């Protein structure tokens, strides 16, 4: 009769490592599915309140402002929703809020380029200098 030391292992060390990697991958997949971005133009009041930092009062302000039209950008969102500034917008974005699928960081990095495109070219002085 075999004692406990002769028991067969169910998995080899290589199989155990593979199983651990597979379980870790499944856990990451599940975690990513549970944290989904919330678009401010499509979200319900309950969806908005799932974003850390947005409570009932802020969610109501957002929905009231959205009645007059979708938010076109993060700047539009900040301007129209009273009590939301750059710091709040950044925090909301880090916690999953987007405006038309864009994070606040994405909007902030693209804003200078957009302004540059809309700026007329600098005028150059074409007069000849006399010595």
HUQUI-V982508 format. One record per pair of residues at least 12 apart in sequence whose ideal C-beta (glycine too) atoms are under 10 Angstrom apart, sorted by the first residue. I is the first residue (numbers start at 0). J is the second residue. Records with the same first field share a line. If there is no record, write none. Layout:
I = J, J
This chain:
34 = 49, 94, 95
35 = 49, 95
36 = 50, 92, 94, 95, 96, 97, 100, 101, 102
37 = 49, 50, 53, 91, 94, 95, 96, 97
38 = 69, 70, 95, 96, 97, 98, 99, 100, 101
39 = 53, 61, 62, 64, 65, 69, 70, 73, 76, 80, 91, 96, 97, 98, 99
40 = 61, 65, 68, 69, 70, 71, 76, 97, 98, 99, 100
41 = 65, 69, 97, 99, 100
42 = 58, 61, 62, 65, 96, 97
43 = 58, 62
44 = 58, 59, 61, 62
45 = 58
46 = 58, 95, 96
47 = 59, 60, 61, 62, 65, 91, 96
49 = 94, 95, 96
50 = 90, 91, 92, 93, 94, 95, 96, 97
51 = 90, 91, 93, 94, 95, 96
52 = 83, 87, 90, 91, 93, 94, 96
53 = 83, 87, 90, 91, 94, 95, 96
56 = 82
57 = 80, 81, 82, 83, 87, 91
60 = 79, 80, 81, 82, 83
61 = 76, 79, 80, 83, 91, 96
62 = 80
63 = 79, 80, 81
64 = 76, 78, 79, 80, 81, 83
65 = 79, 80
67 = 79
69 = 98, 99
70 = 98, 99
71 = 98, 99
72 = 98, 99, 101, 106, 109, 110, 113
73 = 85, 88, 89, 91, 92, 96, 97, 98, 99, 101, 102, 103, 104, 105, 106, 107, 110
74 = 88, 98, 106, 107, 110
75 = 98, 99
76 = 88, 91, 96, 98, 99, 103, 106
77 = 98, 103, 106
85 = 103, 107
87 = 103
88 = 102, 103, 106, 107
89 = 102, 103, 104, 107
90 = 103
91 = 103
92 = 104, 105, 106, 107
